Amino acid sequence: LFRSIFLYWLSKALKRFEKYLDCPTEDDLSCLGVAAVYRMSASLVIMHLFVFVFLLLRNSWSKAINEGVWLLKTLIVVGFFVGGFFVDNDVFRTYSKVAMAVSILFLIFQIVMIIDIFYTWNEKLIGGYDQGRRGNGFLLILFTIILYAGFIYLMVRSFMWYHDCSGGAVAIAIDLGLVALATLFVLLRTNPNSSLFTCGAVSCYSMYLVWAGLTNIGDPVCNNWYNESSALTINLIVGIVLALVAVLYVSGVSAEKSSGKVKIAKDLMDEEDQNSTQATDIEKKYQEKEKPKEEKKSELSDYKKFGHIKFHIIMIIASFYVAMLLTNWGSPMIHDNKYLQLSANNTAKWIRIGTGWGTMALYIWTLIAPKLFPDREF
């Protein structure tokens, strides 16, 4: 949404910054919107780095900066964003290369989260079925059929579109081989926590990534999606949704663990107070007086751990990744002045295809690891 606004509606309003941004022609100001994306990405990185530095202190300042001073954080983002337009564009060309390298880390993180989500979803359905909810078994079978059907459809359509393209058939064949291998391991029950539902979900996601990569083949004769804005729109929407799901999932897990520990500590305190039969009235008053201090210590204890630090590391990496997602991995040339058509490029092609293969490879590892290392817990 941010990129679309700046590329389409507000690019002319940024004309005064043209000399800093090296637009290709005076009439085509679309690159101003792309430049704005890099500058906003850098501003978010700086803001999260600011919070990250204070979190390293692991004291009351950490809590204050992380949970408050929103006006200051907003001023940091807006200030660096506006100030970034006075920075030479060569700086942000270098930034785009750094963002590309760092974004690989976010893709790895996203793969791990997506696979974990599918495993969790599978466990919830099976757990409900074991507790007597028969509808869960029906849903498990239905979702498995839909996911495998989706994988087969994407595979067949991708082969029809790209079998004559350079590397198209090979990319699809490798992914198909990995899916077949994963399905075999599931049927052999190498990991008791796996199922055809989980395998179908991961397979469908992997084949989507292969298709998304193949849409970046730079041959308009071979690539039917070359001049189709719908391909980029699909990639943008799915990419943003998956990134949000991964970040929200890890945030929810962290928040659940953190609040659970605090709640348990509080419950234990209450239980100790209830079981204390020898406490005098003076002692009870003293305990009531000290209770706010204990709660404050309990709140600050969360900042002695690494949960918040890890979260902001993820947000820093995500800020880099969004810049790549919104510029098709550093390919900002606009076709025919249409703001939703970024040029196809080999970088985006192989990163997405490689991510698809990596997803299946990591999932296969989760299937065979319990057999290879029976003494370890997976």
N, C-alpha and C positions, 0 to 999 in steps of 0.2 A: 504493500500500500504506500509506504513512504517513497519507494523508488518511483512508482507510477505517478505520484503527485509531482515529484520534482522533474521527472522526465517529460511529462506531458503538459501539466498545467502551469508550473512555476518556473520553467526553464528560461522564459523570456525575462522574468523578473530578476534573474541572476546575470543578465547580460553585462552588467558593469564589471563582473569578475572574469569576463571572457579572456582578458590578457593573461590571467594567471592559470587558465585551464587548457589552453591550446586546443580550442574547438577546431574541427577540420575546415569549416567554412563559416562565413558570417551568418548565413541563413539557417544552418543546422546547429541549434544550440542543445541538442539532446545530450551531448557529452557533459553538459553542466549537471544534469540529473545524476549521471553515473558518478561524477566527481563528488556530488553531495553525499552519495551513499558511502564512499570511502571515508569522507570526513566525519560523517555520523558514526561510522564503525569505529574510527580512531577515538572519537570523543567518548564512546561507551567503554572502550578498552581502558582509557585513562581514568574514567570514573570508577570502574571496578578495581583497577590497580590502587587507586586512592583508598578504597575501603579495605582492600587486601592488606595493605601496609599496616593499617591500624589494627586489623585482626591479628597480625603477628605479635602485637603487644600482649594479647590475651589478658586484658584487664577491663576495668570499667569503661575506658575509652573505646575499646573494641565494641562493646555493647552499644554505647551511645552513637558511634558512627554508623554501625551496621543497621540499627533499628530507627535512627532518627536523622536529624539534619538534612531533611529531604530538599529544603530550599537550596542548601549549599551544593548538594549533588546535582540538582537541576541546573544551577548556575555553572557548574563545571562542564556539564554536557553541552549546554547552549553556548557557553563562552568559547570552548575549544572548537565547537562546530563552526561558529561564525568566524572565529579567528583563523580557522583552517583555510578559508577562502583566500587569505592573504599569503598563504604558504605556496611556494612554487609547486606546480603539478608533478615535477620530477620526484619530489619527496613521496608523493602518493603512488607513483608508479612503483617505487621501491616498496612502499607499504603493501601494495597489492601482491607482490611476490612473497613478502613475509606472511601475509594473511593466507595465501595459498598453502604454504608449508604448514602453518599452525592448524589450518582447517582440517588437515588429514587426521590430527589428533581428535578433533571433535567427531569426525566420521567414525573413528574406532570406538569412541565413547558411545555414539548413537547406536552402533551395531550391537554392542554389549547390552545396552538398555532395551533395545527392541527384542532381542532374543530372551532376555530376562522377563520382559512383559508377557511374551507368548508362553513361557514356562509357567508364570504365575497364573495367567488366565486358564491354562490347562489344569493346573492343580485346583483352582477354585471350582471349575466345572466337575472334575472328578470327585472332589471332596463333597460337593453338594449331592452328587449321585449316590455316594456311599452313605450319606445321611438320610437317604430315602426320597430325595427329590428326583423322581424319574424323568422329569422334563429336561434335566441337565444332560442326561444321556442322549436324548433326541437332539438337543442343541449341539452337542459335541459331534454327533454324526453329520448333522446338517452343515455345520460350519466347515467340517473337514471336506465334505463333498464340494462345497462352494469354493473353498480355497484351492483345492487341487484343480477344479474346473477353471478357475481364474488363471492358475499357472499354465495349464495346457493351452488356454486361449491366447495368453500373451506370448507363449513360446511359438505357437503356430503362426500367429499374425506377424510376429517379429521375423520369423524365417521367411514368410511370404514377402515382406517388405525389404529385407536386407540380405537375402541369400546371395545376391549378385554384388553386394558392396564389399569393399576391402575389409576383411576381418569379421564381417557380419556373421556368417555361418559358423565360423570358428568360435566366436564369443558365445553364441547361443548353444553350440554343442558342448562347450566346456561347462556351462551352467547346467545344462541338462544332465551331463554325467555326474556332476556333484549332487544334484537333486536325487538321481537314481541311487547313488551311493548312500546318501543320508536315509532314504526310504528303506533301503536294505538293512541298515544298522537298526532302524526303528523296529522293523519286523523281527530282527534277531534279538531284540530286547537287550541290547548292550547297555542301555541306561534305563532302569525301571521307571524313571520320571518322565521319559519321553513318550510321545504318541504321534499318530499320523496327523492329528490336528496341529500340533506344534510344528511338525515337519512341513505340512502344507502351507502354514502361515509364513514360515521363513522362506520357503521356496517361492511363494508368490511375490514376496517382497524382493527377493534376489532377482527374479526375472524382470520385475518392474525396473530395477536399477540398470539391468542390461539394456532393456528397451530405451530407457532415458539416455543412456550413453550412446546408443546407436543413432538417436535423433540428432546427434552432433557430428555425424559424418558430413564432411564438407563437399560432397558431390551432389549437386541439385538433380542430376539425372537419376542417380541411384537412390537418393534419400527423398522419399515422398513427403517427409515432414520438414524439409529444409526451409521452406518459406512459409511454414504454418505457425502462426502465433499461438495456436492452441497447445502445441507441444511445450513451449516455454511456460505457458500459463499452468499446465498440468504439473510440470516439474517444480515451478515456484510454489504452488499451493501444497503439493504433497511434501516438498522439502521443508517448508515452514511448519506444517502440521507435525511432521515427524520430529523436527527439532524441538518444538514446544512440548510434545508428548514426552520425549526423552528427558528434558530439563525438569518438567513438572513431576515426572515419575521419581527421579532421584531426589527432588526436593521433598516430595511426599514421604518417601521412605525415610529420609533423614529426619524430617519433622516428627514422624511417628516414633522413631527410636528415641529422639531427644525428649519429647514430651512424656513418653512412657517412663523414662528413667526418673525424670523429675517427679512424676505422679507416684511412682513406687516409693521414692524417697520420702515424699510427703505422707503417703499412707503408712509407712513404717514408723514415722514420727508419731502419727496419731495413735497407732497401735501401742507404741511404747507408753504414751501418756495414759491410755486407757488401762493398761496393765499395771501401772504404777500405783499400788495401793498404799504405799507408805509416804507419799508426797504430802507435805503440809500445805496449808493455804498460802503461806509465804512463798514456798517453792513453786506453786502453781502460778502465782502472780509473776514470779521471776521468769517462768517458762513462757508466759504470754507476752512478756516484754521482749524476750529474746527471739520470739518466733519470726517477726519481720526481718531481723538480721539473718536468721537461718534461711529464710526464703530468698533473700537477696544473694546470699552466698550460693544457694542452689541455682539461681538464674545465671550467675557469673560462672558457675562451674562448667556450663555448656561451652563457654568461650575459652576454657582451658584445653578443650579438645580440638580436633581438626575438622569437625563437620562443616562449620561456616567457612573455614579457609578453603576446603575442597570445593564447596559450592561456588565461591567467587572465582576460583581457578577455572571451573567449568564455564562460568559466565564470561570470563575474559576470552576463552577459546571460542565460545559461541558468538561473541561480538565479531571476532575475525571471520568466522564461518558465514555469518549472515551476509557480509560483504561479498563473499564468493558466490553465495547462492543467488543474490540479487543481480549479479553481473555475469552470470553464467561462467564462473571461474575465470574472471579477468578478461572477458571478451566483450568490450563495451561498444563495439561498432553497431550502429542501428541501421537496419535495412529499410529503405524507402520512407525514412522519417516516421516509422511506426514504432511507438515507444515499447511495445511488447515483443519486438523481434530482435533479439541479440544474435550475433553471428555464431554459427556452429564452429567448434574448434576441437582439436585433438585432445587438449588438456581435459576439458569437460568430459569428452568421450571416454577416455581411459580411466579417469578417476571414478566415474560412475560405474563402468563395467568392472573395474578392479574392486570397488566396494561391494558389488553384487557377488563376485567370486569370494571375496573375503568373508562376507556374511555366511555363505554356505560352508566355507572352510572352518570358521569358528564354531558353527553349529555342529558340524561333524565331530569336531574336537570334543564338544560337550557330550557327544554320544559314546565316544570310544575311551575317553579319559577314565571313567570308572573301571573299565576292564584293564586298562594299561597300568593303572595305579590303584589297586584295590585297597591299599592301606590308607589312602587319603580320602577325605570327605569332600564330595562335590555336591 
